[in-house]
Amino acid sequence: MPKPGDLIILAGPKGKRHLFLLEESKGLHTQDGSIQAEDIMAAPFGGTVNSHLGRPYRLIRPTIFDLIKGLKRQTQILYPKEIGYICLKLGIGPGCRVIEAGGGSGSMTMALSWFAGLEGQVYSYERRPEFSELCRKNLQRAGLGGNVRQFQKDIEEGFEQSGVDALFLDVRTPWDYLGQAAAALAKGAPIGFLVPTVNQVSQLLSGLERSDFTDPEVMEILIRRYKPVPERLRPEDRMVAHTGFLIFARQQDRDWSAEETVRPTSYHGDDI
């Protein structure tokens, strides 16, 4: 049963979903009528609640996907399609210590907090105070953030941590902060970046070649949904296509005595 303070989803008969914070004296007003808070708290997750017009709404416990999609935002957020891959590539899991820079509205912060668990620690850096405050509120609303420490500072000054397990940079000129990132990471630890344009990718790759990082990878993730109608299965008219380029590498002290930089060979998943 949901209780006051829980984030819940009510899904209407036409598929529209409402993600909101349950309060004792505050129900939900929809185009199908109003739903009382006491009726919601009396229903089990997976059950239905009727509006005052008799329209049934399904009561759903939100997943981390729902929480990220439903957060309040003032900035462009990372989408779940990138977030899931980033967390896997960076090895984010229980007990992990990870830095993120460019917290923004907190979508990535929320995911890192979720996956790192209570044993882990997330260090979130954001220069602008209004974004830092919004991130804090989004974490609190989602019931997350107990393992998050926020830092409102310019990362040009460096990170306050060292030997962390992973680092993610979502800033406009990540090549300017590679030295600070290398100093914060444990030896051989992974780093990830998100940039929106190809010229940023090129400049970042050039920076990585001159820095203490190796094994660069570049990719983008596209999603094409299908209309779930058995008799006429077909793609949706719109798709979530390019939202950013992902770049990954690993911290590695370079042998600067080497005469030549060897560029990595591309590989496919089947080759691993």
C-alpha positions as CSV (number, residue, x, y, z in Angstrom):
1,M,0.0,0.0,0.0
2,P,1.3,3.5,-0.8
3,K,1.8,5.9,2.1
4,P,2.2,9.7,2.4
5,G,5.6,10.8,1.0
6,D,5.7,8.1,-1.6
7,L,6.1,8.9,-5.3
8,I,3.5,7.0,-7.2
9,I,2.1,6.6,-10.7
10,L,-1.5,6.6,-11.6
11,A,-2.1,5.4,-15.2
12,G,-5.4,6.5,-16.8
13,P,-7.7,4.5,-19.1
14,K,-6.1,6.1,-22.2
15,G,-2.6,5.4,-21.1
16,K,-1.6,8.8,-19.7
17,R,0.6,8.5,-16.6
18,H,0.7,10.9,-13.7
19,L,3.8,10.7,-11.5
20,F,3.3,12.6,-8.2
21,L,4.1,12.7,-4.5
22,L,1.3,11.3,-2.4
23,E,0.1,13.6,0.4
24,E,-2.6,12.8,2.9
25,S,-4.9,15.7,2.1
26,K,-4.0,16.1,-1.6
27,G,-5.5,14.0,-4.3
28,L,-5.1,14.0,-8.1
29,H,-7.3,16.0,-10.5
30,T,-7.5,14.6,-14.0
31,Q,-9.6,15.0,-17.1
32,D,-11.4,11.8,-16.0
33,G,-12.3,13.3,-12.6
34,S,-10.6,13.7,-9.2
35,I,-9.1,10.9,-7.2
36,Q,-9.0,11.2,-3.4
37,A,-5.8,10.5,-1.5
38,E,-7.5,8.2,1.0
39,D,-8.7,6.0,-1.9
40,I,-5.1,5.8,-3.3
41,M,-3.7,4.8,0.1
42,A,-6.4,2.1,0.4
43,A,-5.4,0.4,-2.9
44,P,-2.5,-2.0,-3.4
45,F,0.2,-1.3,-6.0
46,G,-1.0,-3.1,-9.1
47,G,-4.6,-2.4,-8.2
48,T,-7.0,0.2,-9.5
49,V,-8.5,3.4,-8.1
50,N,-11.6,5.0,-9.5
51,S,-12.1,8.7,-10.0
52,H,-15.3,10.4,-8.8
53,L,-16.6,9.9,-12.4
54,G,-16.0,6.1,-12.1
55,R,-12.9,6.0,-14.4
56,P,-10.4,3.4,-13.4
57,Y,-6.7,4.4,-12.8
58,R,-4.0,1.8,-12.3
59,L,-1.7,2.3,-9.3
60,I,1.9,1.7,-10.2
61,R,5.1,1.8,-8.1
62,P,7.6,3.9,-10.2
63,T,10.9,2.4,-11.3
64,I,14.2,4.4,-11.5
65,F,13.4,4.8,-15.2
66,D,10.1,6.6,-14.3
67,L,11.8,8.7,-11.7
68,I,14.4,10.0,-14.1
69,K,11.9,10.7,-16.9
70,G,9.6,12.5,-14.4
71,L,12.1,14.8,-12.7
72,K,11.7,18.5,-12.7
73,R,14.3,20.1,-15.1
74,Q,15.8,23.4,-16.0
75,T,18.5,21.8,-18.2
76,Q,18.8,19.2,-20.9
77,I,18.9,15.9,-19.1
78,L,20.6,12.6,-20.0
79,Y,18.1,10.0,-21.2
80,P,17.7,6.5,-19.8
81,K,19.0,5.1,-23.1
82,E,22.4,6.7,-22.4
83,I,22.3,6.5,-18.6
84,G,22.0,2.7,-18.5
85,Y,24.9,2.2,-20.9
86,I,27.0,4.7,-19.0
87,C,26.5,3.0,-15.7
88,L,27.4,-0.4,-17.2
89,K,30.5,0.9,-19.0
90,L,31.7,2.7,-15.8
91,G,31.0,-0.3,-13.6
92,I,28.7,1.5,-11.3
93,G,27.4,-0.8,-8.6
94,P,27.1,-1.2,-4.8
95,G,30.0,0.3,-3.0
96,C,31.3,2.2,-6.0
97,R,32.9,5.7,-5.5
98,V,32.1,7.9,-8.5
99,I,32.5,11.5,-9.5
100,E,30.2,13.3,-11.8
101,A,30.7,16.8,-13.1
102,G,27.9,18.9,-14.6
103,G,25.1,17.6,-12.4
104,G,22.5,19.8,-14.0
105,S,18.9,18.8,-13.0
106,G,20.2,15.5,-11.6
107,S,19.1,12.7,-13.9
108,M,22.5,11.1,-13.9
109,T,23.0,11.9,-10.2
110,M,19.8,10.0,-9.5
111,A,20.9,7.0,-11.4
112,L,24.4,6.9,-9.9
113,S,22.8,7.2,-6.4
114,W,20.5,4.3,-7.2
115,F,23.2,2.0,-8.6
116,A,26.0,2.8,-6.1
117,G,23.7,1.9,-3.2
118,L,24.0,2.8,0.4
119,E,27.6,1.4,0.5
120,G,28.7,3.7,-2.3
121,Q,29.4,7.4,-2.6
122,V,28.5,9.8,-5.4
123,Y,30.4,13.1,-5.6
124,S,28.4,15.5,-7.7
125,Y,30.0,18.8,-9.0
126,E,27.9,21.6,-10.3
127,R,29.1,25.2,-10.7
128,R,25.7,27.0,-10.9
129,P,23.8,27.2,-7.6
130,E,20.3,27.1,-9.1
131,F,21.1,23.7,-10.8
132,S,22.7,22.4,-7.7
133,E,19.6,23.2,-5.6
134,L,17.3,21.7,-8.2
135,C,19.4,18.5,-8.3
136,R,19.1,18.3,-4.5
137,K,15.3,18.7,-4.6
138,N,14.9,16.1,-7.3
139,L,17.0,13.6,-5.3
140,Q,15.0,14.3,-2.2
141,R,11.7,14.0,-4.0
142,A,12.7,10.6,-5.4
143,G,13.8,9.3,-2.0
144,L,17.5,9.2,-3.1
145,G,20.6,11.1,-2.4
146,G,21.7,9.7,1.0
147,N,24.9,8.6,-0.6
148,V,25.4,11.9,-2.6
149,R,27.7,14.7,-1.7
150,Q,27.2,17.9,-3.7
151,F,30.0,20.3,-4.5
152,Q,29.2,23.8,-5.9
153,K,32.6,24.7,-7.5
154,D,34.4,25.1,-10.7
155,I,36.2,21.8,-11.5
156,E,39.0,23.8,-13.0
157,E,40.2,23.9,-9.4
158,G,40.4,20.1,-9.4
159,F,38.3,17.5,-7.6
160,E,38.5,17.0,-3.8
161,Q,38.6,13.2,-4.1
162,S,41.3,10.8,-5.3
163,G,41.4,7.1,-6.2
164,V,37.7,7.0,-7.2
165,D,36.3,4.0,-9.2
166,A,34.8,6.0,-12.0
167,L,34.2,9.5,-13.3
168,F,31.7,11.0,-15.7
169,L,32.1,14.5,-17.3
170,D,29.1,16.2,-18.8
171,V,30.5,19.6,-19.5
172,R,30.9,21.8,-22.6
173,T,34.7,21.5,-22.9
174,P,35.7,18.3,-21.2
175,W,39.2,18.3,-22.8
176,D,40.0,21.3,-20.5
177,Y,39.7,19.1,-17.4
178,L,41.5,15.8,-18.3
179,G,44.3,16.5,-16.0
180,Q,42.0,17.1,-13.0
181,A,40.1,13.9,-14.0
182,A,43.2,11.8,-14.2
183,A,44.3,13.0,-10.8
184,A,41.0,12.0,-9.2
185,L,40.7,8.5,-10.7
186,A,42.2,5.3,-9.5
187,K,44.8,3.7,-11.8
188,G,43.1,2.0,-14.7
189,A,39.7,3.3,-13.8
190,P,37.1,4.2,-16.5
191,I,35.9,7.7,-17.5
192,G,32.9,8.7,-19.5
193,F,31.9,11.8,-21.4
194,L,28.8,13.2,-23.2
195,V,29.1,15.9,-25.9
196,P,26.5,16.8,-28.5
197,T,28.6,17.6,-31.6
198,V,31.2,15.9,-33.7
199,N,33.7,18.7,-33.5
200,Q,33.6,18.4,-29.7
201,V,34.3,14.6,-30.1
202,S,37.3,15.4,-32.3
203,Q,38.7,17.9,-29.8
204,L,38.2,15.5,-26.9
205,L,39.9,12.6,-28.7
206,S,42.9,14.9,-29.5
207,G,43.0,15.8,-25.8
208,L,42.8,12.2,-24.7
209,E,45.8,11.3,-26.9
210,R,47.9,13.9,-25.1
211,S,46.6,12.9,-21.6
212,D,46.9,10.0,-19.2
213,F,44.0,8.0,-20.9
214,T,43.9,5.1,-23.2
215,D,41.4,2.8,-25.0
216,P,39.0,5.5,-26.3
217,E,35.6,4.5,-27.7
218,V,33.0,6.7,-29.4
219,M,29.3,5.9,-29.9
220,E,25.8,7.1,-30.0
221,I,22.7,5.2,-28.9
222,L,19.4,5.4,-30.8
223,I,16.0,4.0,-29.8
224,R,13.2,3.1,-32.2
225,R,10.0,2.1,-30.6
226,Y,7.3,0.0,-32.2
227,K,3.5,0.3,-31.8
228,P,2.5,-2.7,-29.7
229,V,-0.5,-3.7,-31.8
230,P,-0.3,-7.4,-32.8
231,E,-2.4,-7.0,-36.0
232,R,-0.3,-4.1,-37.4
233,L,3.1,-4.0,-35.7
234,R,5.1,-1.2,-37.1
235,P,7.6,1.4,-35.9
236,E,6.4,4.6,-34.1
237,D,6.2,7.6,-36.3
238,R,8.9,9.3,-34.2
239,M,12.0,8.0,-32.6
240,V,14.5,9.2,-30.0
241,A,17.5,9.5,-32.2
242,H,20.7,11.5,-31.6
243,T,20.8,13.1,-28.1
244,G,24.6,13.1,-27.7
245,F,27.9,11.2,-28.3
246,L,29.3,9.0,-25.6
247,I,33.1,8.7,-25.3
248,F,34.8,6.3,-22.9
249,A,38.4,5.8,-21.9
250,R,40.6,4.5,-19.1
251,Q,43.1,6.2,-16.9
252,Q,46.6,5.0,-17.8
253,D,49.9,6.7,-17.0
254,R,51.5,7.1,-20.4
255,D,55.0,6.0,-21.3
256,W,56.0,9.4,-22.7
257,S,59.3,7.9,-23.9
258,A,57.4,6.0,-26.6
259,E,58.3,7.4,-30.0
260,E,54.9,7.1,-31.5
261,T,51.3,7.1,-30.3
262,V,49.5,4.0,-31.4
263,R,45.8,4.6,-32.1
264,P,43.4,1.9,-30.8
265,T,41.8,-0.5,-33.2
266,S,38.0,-0.5,-33.3
267,Y,36.3,-3.7,-32.1
268,H,32.9,-5.1,-32.1
269,G,31.1,-6.7,-29.1
270,D,31.6,-10.2,-30.5
271,D,35.4,-9.6,-30.4
272,I,35.5,-9.1,-26.6
